[in-house]
Each structure stands twice: as structure tokens, then as C-alpha cells.
């Protein structure tokens, strides 16, 4: 059951979706000097819902001593941040 498809019209009435560019990670290549260079698939235009962070999320970010404006992006699909055990992830959303 796709719950996002059910609630998206209700949420977008309050917070309209915005267009973003998603670049899926393909991993990395190793340069001649030994540095890793990330590589990405062709960028895809997607629609995302951007919202403020929840209280527990703000506490978590505060404990990590991160600065700047932080937002949560909700996407109808699977985007991977970092999945260290699987050695993949690191997709970019612009």
C-alpha cells in the first residue's frame, strides 16, 4: 500500500510540492592519486514535499553539532542516503 500516494494531495494543500533534481549514486571511481571520485547517473526531475524537521529530528541534529538550515524532503520513491553495509547510497537531491 502506497501511503504517500494517499496523503500527498492532502499535504500538498498545506505545503505545495517543489521540483527537484535527483542524481542517483553509481558508487565511485578511484583516481590515479588514490582519491575517490563519486559518480552519478543522469539527473532526473522529481517532485518533493519539503517540511520543517520534527522535534526529535532537531534534537538529533543539535547533538551532532550541525549548523545551517535543515529540512526534511519527502519523496514518492526510494532515494538512498548512505547505506554503509551495502556499500551504496549517497544520492544527491538538488
Secondary structure as UniProt FT lines:
FT   HELIX           3..14
FT   STRAND          18..23
FT   STRAND          25..30
FT   TURN            32..33
FT   STRAND          36..40
FT   STRAND          44..52
FT   HELIX           55..63
FT   TURN            64..65
FT   STRAND          71..75
FT   STRAND          82..83
FT   TURN            84..87
FT   STRAND          88..89
FT   STRAND          92..93
//
